[in-house]
């Protein structure tokens, strides 16, 4: 199952079968966020930007979009496994309520 949203000219897609969010711009894949979903928590495990598109903030956009999607669904907490995702949450303390507590 695939669910897509358009955000600021980007297409954010939750590719559930591949356990990843993708960010497309002008028909090109620019960034990916891999995850594991155990039914209670979504572990965001790896943010990756295609090398030719690095330096444009695309990893931040894919994380922001994924977090907004998870928050909107309201049925999961987030485990920020990837260092980039953890840094993103540090920079956005208003979203900390979504993080799984240990």
C-alpha atoms as a printed R data frame, in Angstrom:
    type eleno elety resid chain resno      x      y       z
1   ATOM     1    CA   UNK     A     1  0.000  0.000   0.000
2   ATOM     2    CA   UNK     A     2  1.296  3.424  -0.951
3   ATOM     3    CA   UNK     A     3 -0.011  6.753   0.332
4   ATOM     4    CA   UNK     A     4  1.174 10.046  -1.205
5   ATOM     5    CA   UNK     A     5  0.813 13.689  -0.147
6   ATOM     6    CA   UNK     A     6  1.907 16.798  -2.006
7   ATOM     7    CA   UNK     A     7  3.822 19.232   0.202
8   ATOM     8    CA   UNK     A     8  5.350 22.481  -1.109
9   ATOM     9    CA   UNK     A     9  5.837 21.081  -4.617
10  ATOM    10    CA   UNK     A    10  7.244 17.790  -3.318
11  ATOM    11    CA   UNK     A    11  5.523 14.420  -3.311
12  ATOM    12    CA   UNK     A    12  5.914 12.566  -0.015
13  ATOM    13    CA   UNK     A    13  4.988  8.897  -0.247
14  ATOM    14    CA   UNK     A    14  4.683  6.299   2.503
15  ATOM    15    CA   UNK     A    15  5.678  3.100   0.717
16  ATOM    16    CA   UNK     A    16  4.392  0.737   3.401
17  ATOM    17    CA   UNK     A    17  5.443 -2.401   1.506
18  ATOM    18    CA   UNK     A    18  9.049 -1.125   1.436
19  ATOM    19    CA   UNK     A    19  8.891  0.420   4.950
20  ATOM    20    CA   UNK     A    20 10.055  3.815   3.758
21  ATOM    21    CA   UNK     A    21  8.961  7.351   3.048
22  ATOM    22    CA   UNK     A    22 10.177  8.829  -0.227
23  ATOM    23    CA   UNK     A    23 10.436 12.448  -1.285
24  ATOM    24    CA   UNK     A    24 10.146 13.246  -4.994
25  ATOM    25    CA   UNK     A    25 10.692 16.546  -6.761
26  ATOM    26    CA   UNK     A    26 10.076 17.077 -10.463
27  ATOM    27    CA   UNK     A    27  9.623 13.326 -10.894
28  ATOM    28    CA   UNK     A    28 12.995 12.491  -9.313
29  ATOM    29    CA   UNK     A    29 13.673 10.678  -6.060
30  ATOM    30    CA   UNK     A    30 15.614 13.089  -3.839
31  ATOM    31    CA   UNK     A    31 15.426 11.602  -0.325
32  ATOM    32    CA   UNK     A    32 14.339  8.464   1.561
33  ATOM    33    CA   UNK     A    33 13.507  7.734   5.201
34  ATOM    34    CA   UNK     A    34 13.524  4.038   6.159
35  ATOM    35    CA   UNK     A    35 11.478  2.797   9.110
36  ATOM    36    CA   UNK     A    36 10.361 -0.252  11.084
37  ATOM    37    CA   UNK     A    37  6.786 -0.342  12.379
38  ATOM    38    CA   UNK     A    38  5.936 -2.777  15.189
39  ATOM    39    CA   UNK     A    39  2.319 -1.621  15.533
40  ATOM    40    CA   UNK     A    40  3.009  0.697  18.492
41  ATOM    41    CA   UNK     A    41  6.228  2.487  17.546
42  ATOM    42    CA   UNK     A    42  7.752  3.541  14.262
43  ATOM    43    CA   UNK     A    43 11.534  3.396  14.426
44  ATOM    44    CA   UNK     A    44 12.937  5.912  11.935
45  ATOM    45    CA   UNK     A    45 16.146  4.099  11.053
46  ATOM    46    CA   UNK     A    46 17.869  5.895   8.170
47  ATOM    47    CA   UNK     A    47 17.509  9.204   6.369
48  ATOM    48    CA   UNK     A    48 19.266  9.327   3.013
49  ATOM    49    CA   UNK     A    49 19.504 11.961   0.298
50  ATOM    50    CA   UNK     A    50 20.622 11.068  -3.209
51  ATOM    51    CA   UNK     A    51 24.184 12.466  -3.424
52  ATOM    52    CA   UNK     A    52 23.480 14.813  -6.347
53  ATOM    53    CA   UNK     A    53 20.688 16.464  -4.313
54  ATOM    54    CA   UNK     A    54 22.504 16.855  -0.980
55  ATOM    55    CA   UNK     A    55 22.763 20.267   0.616
56  ATOM    56    CA   UNK     A    56 19.206 21.321  -0.263
57  ATOM    57    CA   UNK     A    57 17.458 20.342   2.987
58  ATOM    58    CA   UNK     A    58 15.641 17.368   1.474
59  ATOM    59    CA   UNK     A    59 16.410 15.012   4.374
60  ATOM    60    CA   UNK     A    60 14.801 17.528   6.705
61  ATOM    61    CA   UNK     A    61 11.748 17.702   4.451
62  ATOM    62    CA   UNK     A    62 11.295 13.927   4.323
63  ATOM    63    CA   UNK     A    63 11.657 13.677   8.121
64  ATOM    64    CA   UNK     A    64  9.267 16.586   8.677
65  ATOM    65    CA   UNK     A    65  6.709 15.045   6.333
66  ATOM    66    CA   UNK     A    66  6.994 11.600   7.907
67  ATOM    67    CA   UNK     A    67  6.664 13.021  11.426
68  ATOM    68    CA   UNK     A    68  3.589 15.029  10.368
69  ATOM    69    CA   UNK     A    69  2.059 11.897   8.826
70  ATOM    70    CA   UNK     A    70  2.735  9.796  11.933
71  ATOM    71    CA   UNK     A    71  1.407 12.542  14.192
72  ATOM    72    CA   UNK     A    72 -1.745 12.935  12.090
73  ATOM    73    CA   UNK     A    73 -2.471  9.203  12.305
74  ATOM    74    CA   UNK     A    74 -2.101  9.467  16.088
75  ATOM    75    CA   UNK     A    75 -1.620  5.757  16.768
76  ATOM    76    CA   UNK     A    76  2.180  5.442  16.998
77  ATOM    77    CA   UNK     A    77  5.156  6.860  18.849
78  ATOM    78    CA   UNK     A    78  8.491  7.527  17.131
79  ATOM    79    CA   UNK     A    79 11.844  5.995  18.005
80  ATOM    80    CA   UNK     A    80 14.556  8.239  16.523
81  ATOM    81    CA   UNK     A    81 17.147  5.551  15.728
82  ATOM    82    CA   UNK     A    82 18.875  7.513  12.942
83  ATOM    83    CA   UNK     A    83 21.231 10.263  14.168
84  ATOM    84    CA   UNK     A    84 19.754 12.715  11.651
85  ATOM    85    CA   UNK     A    85 16.224 12.087  12.920
86  ATOM    86    CA   UNK     A    86 17.405 12.507  16.537
87  ATOM    87    CA   UNK     A    87 19.031 15.833  15.585
88  ATOM    88    CA   UNK     A    88 15.816 16.888  13.813
89  ATOM    89    CA   UNK     A    89 13.797 16.248  16.982
90  ATOM    90    CA   UNK     A    90 16.376 18.204  19.029
91  ATOM    91    CA   UNK     A    91 15.846 21.143  16.670
92  ATOM    92    CA   UNK     A    92 12.029 20.760  16.910
93  ATOM    93    CA   UNK     A    93 11.287 20.315  20.642
94  ATOM    94    CA   UNK     A    94  7.618 21.119  19.999
95  ATOM    95    CA   UNK     A    95  7.355 17.635  18.419
96  ATOM    96    CA   UNK     A    96  9.042 15.798  21.336
97  ATOM    97    CA   UNK     A    97  5.693 14.512  22.593
98  ATOM    98    CA   UNK     A    98  5.697 12.110  19.670
99  ATOM    99    CA   UNK     A    99  8.915 10.412  20.823
100 ATOM   100    CA   UNK     A   100  8.765  7.053  22.558
101 ATOM   101    CA   UNK     A   101  9.928  7.294  26.159
102 ATOM   102    CA   UNK     A   102 12.345  4.677  27.368
